[in-house]
């Protein structure tokens, strides 16, 4: 029995052990992310044990209460794992209580249907020979899982629309793989395929968060200086312009209003720029209040329009920033960045002359 269990679940067991150790020693992810991954591992273990034990009870010559219970547990748990993937996608979103309730609601409904097997055959039942008989609501777990996968696809489309292509592509692949696994297990009679798909998806998603922590600034979410040089080297032949950005009067904001307000000002600049930058341009935070925008295959008129749009949009905030652009005339990237900085400092000096550098409130 133990040998059969290990042979059937060996890849999943290895993944679960690896991820458990990783989460215990991981100090990179926010606590909320670690908790969600931990919950997904616990649910995977519960589903694995329930599913394998249910297969053993299926070998008996008559149906048992234990088999009904194990089936209900397995049917209840699977959609919960899909729900946790939705929560990962919504980690930074502010959603209303109504929306949160609507997202959660399919899970208890599915659980109610699954455990109704003790009283009715509306979901599934077992005949006298212990053969599985699917009822009219026998696909409730699949339907709820598909609902969550559809929500993931909608959120993925939003990721693409907001230019977050890396996570959007990752989630798209996760959805496709899990749909295929669901079809394979439901209609081709393959055992444990969905569990393997979920487990690998957990590892893949955690790897994504590791990469993001490597290349993202923790305060603003913008890419960091390390990523700036990596992207420049990777796409050097496509680079057409570099834009230098510097928040005006950050020291005064920190001294007068406190560092929390200073952080708020920095984030406001990032929010404005990321809303404005066109496709082909990427923002990086290179210092406290210093930023760079790399423009790939972007012509000068488009760059100038981007600068005008940033200045215009910043007027809707209490803050201002200095901007300077340098167009590629040399293969020396540091020299191009220095030229962009020089143009930015000219803009900053003009600002100081016009308003004395006062904070605009």
Secondary structure, 3 states (H helix, E strand, C coil): CHHHHHHHHHHHHHHHHHHHHHHHHCCCCCHHHHHHHHHHHHHHHHHHHHHHHHHHHCCCCCCCHHHHHHHHHHHHHHHHHHHHHHHHHCCCCCCCHHHHHHHHHHHHHHHHHHHHHHCCCCCEEECCCCCEEECCCCCHHHHHHHHHHHHHHHHHHHHHHCCCHHHHHHHHHHHHHHHHHHHHHHHCCCCCHHHHHHHHHHHHHHHHHHHHHHHECCCCCCEEHHHHHHHHHHCHHHEEEEEEEEECCHHHHHHHHCHHHHHHHHHHHHHHHHHHCCCCEEEEECCCCEEEEEEECCCHHHHHHHHHHHHHHHCCCCCCEEEEEEECCCCCHHHHHHHHHHHHHHHHHHHHHHHCCCCCC
